[in-house]
Amino acid sequence: MAAPLQSQIMNVLPRRLLASLWASQETRLSLNSFFYITFNIKQPLVTTQSFLCEELPIRYSHILRLISTLSPDQLQTPMIRHVAHRYLHDMCTLLHPSLRHTSDRAFTDLIRKLRTRQAANLILTGSGTTAASTSAALMDHINTVGLGIQFLTEQHQGGGEIIKEDGQVQTVKPVAIAMQAVEDARQLVASCLGRDVPAISIQEQPNLSLTFIPHVLHRMIFETTLITLRARILEQQQQEAYDNSNFSSSSWRTFFQRTFHPKTAQQPIQLSIFGGPTSVGFRLTSPSALLPNDLKHDVPRDPLGIPTCTSVLGRTTQVDNRLYDDAIELEHQDVGWHVWSGWRATKTLASHWGGNLDVVSVDGLGSTMYLALDRDISLLERYPSKRILNCSAYHLLHHHRRTSAIAASNINGTLSLQAAEDQLSAFLNAISSQQELSSPARKDDMYHHVSLSAAVAAAVGHA
């Protein structure tokens, strides 16, 4: 009986090659890295085929290093194993030697599929870590690396035959983008809830400009407006319930607001946009406190709270048999859009290029969200530190009683190749089922060890 595809991938790829990626350092980028020297004429170096084939496997391996932080029991869950095998499969595809010489169109099509699968992987990882009550910091780090991958693949697509103007780094008008984002958020809430949506007044500083990616700025304002409107509408519903019932059936929160802050019900939501020499700021104030669950990691949801990617979350039923190439089907579900919904994802978007998104929310007093974007486009992207990456395998190695490997891992320094091999082996063992560990190697698997090209071709052929 043929071994599962994920077993073939882990067997055919040389462990030393994967370990070198595991220990490699990423290439830190900035917004300046994505500028076109001449619009639509010369492609930035960081979006070329050769750079992506080298950089993406490294970033995939760093996500696996972060996933290895999970406990051995969590690593054995179908959802996490599915994600880990997917990353190994995509690394296998990117390492194919002939990929560097394929046509631009074929390579762009592949990147589009990988980008969609990467978005689905992030949704699955977020669901798996949330269910396991894992710390929010881990998911923040995974999202940070994942966002860097999304930017790289998106900018490559923007440099292809179809130019997405709102996806390129350029000089933008923050006020115009913010006004459109607010209107889009209000329309979405109105269509989902079927009721009047509170108005949002906008105070602007004229003639503001910023070098940024238009759709990213739109998304940050859109998401913050969305959760503000949800909280405001919920409080209005509670207010209406109070007006139509006696005191005993109303909430203490509503009673406190009506007693001590009777004017808050008439206060509007306000968005202020202003700029200085080093940054551009956005302040969104509301008389209603934000909902606590909206500030936590969660699966993507619509304004009603219904998950928007249920089919993605159900794609682990046959992970032990094969990995499906479902990128085309997932594209129709806008997975690439949904993955960055919610407060935590928006906070990652803001901080990636040196910005900051923060909130102060108090019941009965309201909420204030502040977004600051730095004007310096040479700031390097945010990325988990070496200490965080090197600490990731500590518990995994300890569980497998590899004390020598723990001692060899220098937490504050560069990870040695031997330590990387030990960490990688422990991780692959942790995500392998007992059936995979006991499966005898086939003759063609031994041959695949010799030729990486044949190995990747075999893996892709089974997909």
C-alpha positions, 0 to 999 in steps of 0.5 A, spaced: 500 500 500 502 506 498 504 511 503 501 517 504 503 523 500 505 527 507 510 521 508 513 521 501 514 529 502 518 528 508 522 522 506 524 524 499 526 531 501 533 531 504 533 533 511 539 537 511 536 541 506 530 542 510 534 544 516 538 549 512 532 553 511 530 552 518 536 555 520 536 560 515 535 568 516 529 571 512 531 577 508 527 583 511 524 588 507 521 595 507 515 599 503 521 602 499 523 595 496 517 594 492 517 601 489 517 600 481 523 604 478 519 605 472 512 604 473 510 597 469 517 596 466 522 594 471 520 589 476 523 590 483 528 585 485 524 582 491 518 580 486 522 576 481 522 568 481 529 567 483 528 571 490 521 568 491 524 561 490 529 562 495 525 567 500 518 563 501 521 556 503 525 560 509 519 563 511 515 557 511 520 554 515 519 559 520 512 558 521 513 551 522 518 553 527 513 557 531 508 552 530 513 547 533 511 551 540 505 547 541 505 541 545 506 534 542 498 533 543 496 539 539 501 537 534 497 531 533 491 534 532 488 533 525 488 541 523 495 542 525 498 536 522 494 538 516 497 545 516 504 543 517 504 538 511 501 543 507 507 547 508 512 542 507 508 540 500 509 548 498 516 548 500 517 542 496 514 545 490 518 551 491 524 548 491 523 544 484 529 546 480 525 547 474 521 552 477 526 558 476 526 557 469 518 556 468 514 562 464 512 568 467 505 566 466 506 559 469 510 562 475 504 567 477 499 562 476 503 558 481 504 564 486 497 565 486 495 558 488 500 558 493 498 565 496 490 562 497 493 556 500 497 560 505 491 564 507 487 558 508 493 555 512 493 561 517 485 561 518 486 553 520 492 555 524 488 560 528 482 556 529 487 550 531 491 555 536 484 558 539 481 551 540 487 549 544 487 556 548 494 558 546 497 564 547 495 570 543 503 572 542 504 565 538 498 567 533 501 574 532 508 571 531 505 566 526 500 572 522 506 576 522 510 571 518 504 570 514 503 577 512 510 578 510 509 572 505 502 575 503 505 581 501 511 578 497 506 574 493 501 579 492 506 584 490 509 579 485 502 578 482 501 586 481 507 586 477 504 581 472 500 582 466 494 585 470 496 591 474 492 592 481 493 599 482 491 599 489 496 594 491 502 597 489 506 602 494 504 609 492 503 616 494 495 616 497 490 621 500 489 618 507 482 622 507 479 619 501 481 612 503 478 613 510 472 616 507 471 610 502 473 605 508 467 608 512 462 608 507 464 600 505 463 598 513 457 602 514 454 598 507 456 591 510 453 592 517 447 595 514 446 589 509 447 584 514 443 587 520 438 590 516 437 596 520 439 603 520 447 604 521 449 610 526 453 616 522 460 617 522 462 624 522 469 625 519 474 631 521 480 631 516 486 635 516 487 638 508 492 636 503 494 630 507 499 625 503 502 618 505 506 613 501 503 606 503 499 601 499 492 603 498 488 597 499 492 595 506 490 602 509 483 601 506 482 595 510 485 597 517 480 603 517 474 598 514 476 593 520 476 598 525 470 601 523 466 595 523 467 593 530 466 600 532 459 599 529 457 592 531 458 595 538 454 601 537 448 597 534 449 592 540 448 598 545 443 601 541 439 594 541 440 594 549 437 601 550 431 599 546 430 593 550 430 598 556 425 603 553 420 597 552 421 593 559 422 594 566 428 596 570 429 588 572 429 586 565 435 591 563 442 590 564 446 593 569 451 596 563 445 600 560 442 602 567 449 605 569 450 609 562 443 612 562 444 614 570 451 617 570 452 618 562 445 620 559 448 624 553 452 618 550 446 615 547 446 622 542 454 622 541 456 620 534 462 616 532 467 620 530 473 619 525 479 624 526 485 624 521 491 628 522 498 628 520 505 630 522 512 630 520 513 623 522 507 620 521 499 620 519 494 618 525 487 616 525 483 616 531 476 613 532 472 615 538 465 612 540 460 612 546 460 605 546 465 600 549 468 595 544 465 587 545 471 583 548 470 578 543 472 582 538 479 584 541 481 577 541 483 572 536 478 568 532 476 565 526 473 570 520 466 572 522 461 577 518 457 582 522 452 577 525 458 573 528 457 567 523 464 564 521 465 566 513 470 560 512 466 554 514 468 550 508 476 551 510 475 549 517 472 542 514 478 541 510 482 536 514 477 530 514 482 526 509 489 529 511 491 522 512 490 520 505 492 526 501 493 533 500 488 536 495 489 542 490 483 546 492 486 553 491 481 554 485 475 552 489 478 557 495 479 563 491 471 563 490 471 564 497 475 570 498 480 566 503 485 571 501 480 577 504 477 573 510 484 571 513 485 579 515 479 580 518 478 582 525 482 586 530 488 582 531 489 581 524 488 589 523 493 590 529 498 586 525 497 589 518 498 596 522 505 594 525 508 590 519 511 597 516 512 600 523 505 603 525 501 602 531 494 600 532 491 601 539 485 601 543 482 604 550 475 601 551 471 602 558 464 600 559 460 606 560 465 611 557 466 608 550 472 607 546 477 610 542 482 607 537 488 610 535 492 608 528 499 611 527 502 610 520 510 612 520 512 616 514 519 613 513 518 607 508 525 605 509 523 602 516 524 594 515 518 590 516 516 587 523 519 580 524 519 575 530 526 575 533 531 570 533 530 569 540 523 567 539 524 563 533 530 559 537 526 558 543 520 555 539 523 548 539 525 548 547 519 544 549 518 539 543 526 537 544 525 536 552 519 532 550 523 528 546 528 528 551 534 531 546 537 534 552 544 535 548 540 538 542 537 543 547 544 545 550 546 546 543 541 551 541 544 558 542 537 562 544 541 568 543 545 567 537 545 563 530 542 556 530 547 551 528 545 546 522 546 540 527 541 544 532 536 545 526 536 538 524 535 536 531 529 541 532 526 539 525 527 531 526 523 532 533 518 536 529 517 531 523 516 526 528 511 530 532 506 531 526 507 524 524 502 518 525 504 512 528 502 509 521 507 513 518 513 512 522 512 505 521 511 505 514 517 501 510 521 505 505 519 503 498 524 502 493 522 509 489 523 513 495 530 511 496 531 513 489 528 520 490 533 521 496 538 522 490 534 526 485 531 532 488 527 534 482 525 527 481 522 527 488 518 534 487 515 531 481 513 525 484 510 529 490 506 534 485 504 528 481 500 525 487 497 532 489 
